[in-house]
Each structure stands twice: as C-alpha cells, then as structure tokens.
Amino acid sequence: MSSSRYPWPGVIEYYSDFLPVSDATPRVTLLEGNTPLIPSVSIGPSLPGKLELWFKYEGVNPTGSFKDRGMTMAISKAAEAGAKATMCASTGNTSAAAAAYSTRAGMLSIVLIPAGYVALGKLAQALSYGARTIQVDGNFDDCLRLVREITDKYPVVLVNSLNPYRMDGQKTAAFEVCDALGEAPAYHALPVGNAGNITAYWWGYKDYQERGITERTPRMLGFQAAGAAPLVSGEPVSKPETVATAIRIGNPARWQDAMKAVKESDGILRAVTDEEILAVYQELAAKEGIFCEPASAASVAGVMKVAAEGFFGEESATVVCTLTGHGLKDPDRAVSLAQEPEEAPAETKAIVEMLGF
Ligand SMILES: *Cc1c(COP(=O)(O)O)cnc(C)c1O
C-alpha cells in the first residue's frame, strides 16, 4: 500500500500496488472507497446459529453505489490513453458513476438506459452530471448490445463491467473487508445482476490470499431476484422483471466468470423473491438504521433465507453482505412502501396529544 489511510486518497492511490496503474496514470478520483463495514445489531443476532453479520455499506460512495470503485479505474485508464468520450449501458448506477467520473476527466459521457426502468435518483444524477442520456425503448440487455456495437466501431470507450479496469477497481472492496476484519470472512454475500461485482470480489479475495495477506478466501453467496435469475436457472431470461431494478438483467455479461467464482469458492447462487427483497429492504432501514436500495437488500434476504434452511448450521462464522447502493437512489419505492406521515396543526398541544404524553 502506497500511502496512509488518512487522509483517504481514493482506491487507486491507496491500493496502487494491487492495480494496473503507474505514476503516469492520472488519478481521476472523487475519493471513493474506504466505506464502513457495519456490524448488524438486529438481523444478525436474530439468525439461527452463531453468525457474525456485517454490512459493507457501499451507498456512501461519492455517487451512492459501489460503481465508483470500478469507474475511477476505468476513467483513469481511459484518460491515460487519451480518450475523449465514454459510453455505457446502465440500470442507473453505472450511468451515474460514468457521468460523474467522465465529467471530472473532461470527457463526454454517453449513457443508454432502459426507458421507464431507472430509479429517479439515478436518472437525476446522470442528467445533473451532464451525461448525454438516451432512454432506449428496450431493456438493459438491449442497451448493452447497442453499446458494444457502437464502441466497437467508434472512438468511444466502453465503461460497462466488460471493461477490465472496472473489475480491477471493484476488487478493492474485498481488500477493504479483509483490512477491516484482519482476515477474509467465511462467507461473502452479494446481489447479482450483470455479475461483475461477485467476480471482482472473488478476484480480490484471491489476490490477497496469493500475496499472503490473508489465509483463506470466503465462500461466495450470490443472490438474484427471482424474476431475473438466469444464473440460477442456467438460461438467459428474455423479459427480466423485478422491483430491484439494479439487478434486472436477463443475460449477465460476466456469466462465466461469476459461475467460476461460485464454483471455485464452494459458494452458492440462489434466487430471492421481490417480497423477500422488499421486506428486508424495509427491515434494514427500520431496524438497523441503514437505508439501501432494493437490489442491495437481496444479499441480506438471501442470507436470511439460506440461514433459515440451515445452510450455516451451528458454525460460528463471519458473514459479510454488501449493500451495493444508497436508499435515496430510489425514493419513489421508499415512499410507496412506507406509512404516510401524520398530520398536525402548528400547535404544541395537538402534537403532545397525538404522541400520548
Ligand atoms: C450494479 C448493481 C448491482 C449488481 O452488480 P453486478 O456487478 O451487475 O452484478 C447490485 N446493486 C446495485 C445497487 C448496483 O448498482
């Protein structure tokens, strides 16, 4: 590690020894990373067995999701190569990160999003950061196909997770978990959409073990939404549907890599229903004080589901769940599920009476 953790220099500078960068690589950074690993106070203690549950809360990255880790690398390498424009397909968070980091590097950002299926906060971000934002009459998989065709032919850098530098940057989350715990956890659970993140974590954990920093690697637990679970069924889903829009993907770009990560790590891939996802999404906010977006809750919903089935047995083990994005990304969903606020006149007496004091 090339510099101290304080003041935090961003993931490229801090983990430069582990990343394909040199002194000639510009650091296009918003000081992403160094996110908290938060112990669970409610869900963990309620699980059967003796599990120690932690949340890696990626919602506090500069654009509100883990996508910043990969994007700082992708855009820095694009800047090093002299690129002028970037392009991505996105369910929302990739476009927010691509737009922010491209703007910072003085590049044009072009984003293709599936019309009607991007959460409001994410759309607001892409537009505000100044991306050329194009809503496509199709789903994420259609958008990605178009981006691949266009970036093949024109001088625009593809910054979807097919971009290898995105994967390098995203490995840093696994490094941080190991740095915080002093060892790799026994299990690491993630929501799986395009399957880049589960792959990157696995690669990161293996890097740390190969360098002798950690002794073990975790078993990787991947959870997809039941209506968009191609890795679970083994077949692409042509019309993926789920409230967890960040993982509404029917044909993951990192399919083979993710399957390999799960196999090598002796992990599992399972589906959780929208009902399960939303129940845990609400519970995380109301019982843990952590507001994440619906897709993020899939990791915790999955752990709760397999724990109830006896997957962990009586083992005392550390389980880390990545909470991939911030709850404010999808305010419509939050408000539609929550109770309406109560109403009162501007009088102390009325409010005190309401509260039953
Ligand atoms: C991108 C994203 C995911 C899915 O990650 P993949 O690498 O596509 O599997 C999950 N949650 C959130 C909030 C995301 O932005």
The ligand as an ORCA input file, in Angstrom:
! r2SCAN-3c Opt
* xyz 0 1
  C     -24.752     -2.698    -10.372
  C     -25.506     -3.013     -9.130
  C     -25.726     -4.322     -8.682
  C     -25.309     -5.525     -9.471
  O     -23.930     -5.667     -9.628
  P     -23.366     -6.549    -10.822
  O     -21.920     -6.311    -10.838
  O     -24.061     -6.059    -12.066
  O     -23.756     -7.962    -10.541
  C     -26.375     -4.517     -7.494
  N     -26.813     -3.468     -6.760
  C     -26.625     -2.207     -7.151
  C     -27.143     -1.102     -6.304
  C     -25.957     -1.931     -8.342
  O     -25.802     -0.651     -8.720
*
